[in-house]
Amino acid sequence: MPNKNKHKNNKWHTISQVLDRTPPELLHEIILVDDGSDKDWLKQPLEDFIRLLPKTKLVRMPQRLGLMSARVTGAEAATGDTVTFLDAHIEVGGALVFLPEL
């Protein structure tokens, strides 16, 4: 889930929906990739916030490299068998019914 300077509430909303609406056996991890955010509240406060969330980890890029580089970085950090790319500001409608097919 790539993001740069997006507010914590956007990320929390998306992550909580994915956690709530995905069968636990289908969700290995959520990787939030910080694409070089420069806001103070996205430094240590974001790390502290992510530590509270199950199955969620934060990967930081040293500088802004763009959406595709952030996605590649997230894919390289992934440890599951399948990777699904989501944006940090999406709405998860209903159950993620496509996941069992993957």
C-alpha positions as CSV (number, residue, x, y, z in Angstrom):
1,M,0.0,0.0,0.0
2,P,2.1,2.9,-1.2
3,N,1.7,6.4,0.3
4,K,3.3,9.7,0.7
5,N,2.2,12.3,3.2
6,K,-1.3,10.8,3.5
7,H,-2.9,11.3,6.9
8,K,-2.9,8.5,9.4
9,N,-6.7,8.3,9.3
10,N,-6.7,7.4,5.6
11,K,-4.3,4.5,6.3
12,W,-6.1,3.4,9.4
13,H,-9.4,3.3,7.6
14,T,-8.0,1.2,4.7
15,I,-6.0,-1.2,6.9
16,S,-8.8,-1.7,9.3
17,Q,-11.2,-2.5,6.5
18,V,-8.8,-5.0,5.0
19,L,-8.2,-6.7,8.4
20,D,-12.0,-6.8,9.1
21,R,-13.1,-8.0,5.7
22,T,-10.5,-10.5,4.8
23,P,-10.7,-14.1,6.1
24,P,-7.7,-14.4,8.4
25,E,-6.4,-17.5,6.7
26,L,-6.2,-15.6,3.4
27,L,-4.3,-12.5,4.8
28,H,-0.6,-13.1,5.5
29,E,0.5,-9.5,5.9
30,I,-0.2,-5.8,5.0
31,I,2.8,-3.8,3.9
32,L,2.6,-0.1,4.0
33,V,5.3,1.5,1.9
34,D,6.2,5.1,2.9
35,D,7.4,6.7,-0.3
36,G,9.6,9.4,1.3
37,S,7.1,11.2,3.4
38,D,8.5,14.3,5.0
39,K,5.9,15.2,7.6
40,D,6.9,14.9,11.2
41,W,3.7,13.0,12.2
42,L,4.7,10.3,9.6
43,K,8.0,9.5,11.3
44,Q,8.0,7.9,14.7
45,P,4.3,8.4,15.4
46,L,3.5,6.3,12.2
47,E,5.9,3.6,13.3
48,D,4.3,3.5,16.8
49,F,0.8,3.3,15.2
50,I,1.7,0.5,12.8
51,R,3.2,-1.6,15.6
52,L,-0.2,-1.7,17.2
53,L,-1.8,-3.3,14.1
54,P,-1.8,-7.1,13.5
55,K,-0.2,-8.5,10.3
56,T,1.0,-5.0,9.3
57,K,4.5,-3.7,8.7
58,L,6.0,-0.5,7.5
59,V,8.7,-0.2,4.9
60,R,10.3,3.2,4.3
61,M,11.9,4.4,1.1
62,P,14.7,7.0,1.7
63,Q,13.3,9.4,-0.8
64,R,10.3,9.8,-3.1
65,L,10.7,7.4,-6.0
66,G,7.1,7.2,-7.2
67,L,4.2,4.8,-7.2
68,M,5.7,2.0,-9.2
69,S,9.0,2.0,-7.2
70,A,6.9,1.9,-4.0
71,R,5.0,-1.1,-5.3
72,V,8.1,-2.9,-6.3
73,T,9.6,-2.2,-2.9
74,G,6.5,-3.6,-1.2
75,A,6.6,-6.7,-3.4
76,E,10.2,-7.3,-2.5
77,A,9.4,-7.0,1.2
78,A,6.4,-9.4,0.9
79,T,6.7,-12.9,2.4
80,G,3.4,-14.4,1.3
81,D,2.7,-16.5,-1.8
82,T,0.5,-13.9,-3.5
83,V,0.7,-10.1,-3.6
84,T,-2.3,-7.8,-4.0
85,F,-1.7,-4.1,-4.5
86,L,-4.0,-1.6,-2.9
87,D,-3.9,2.2,-2.5
88,A,-3.9,3.8,0.9
89,H,-7.2,5.6,0.4
90,I,-9.5,2.8,-0.9
91,E,-12.8,1.7,0.3
92,V,-13.1,-2.1,0.8
93,G,-16.7,-3.0,-0.1
94,G,-18.0,-6.2,1.4
95,A,-15.8,-9.3,1.7
96,L,-12.8,-9.4,-0.5
97,V,-14.4,-12.2,-2.6
98,F,-11.6,-12.3,-5.2
99,L,-9.0,-13.5,-2.7
100,P,-9.9,-17.2,-2.6
101,E,-9.5,-17.3,-6.4
102,L,-5.9,-16.2,-6.1
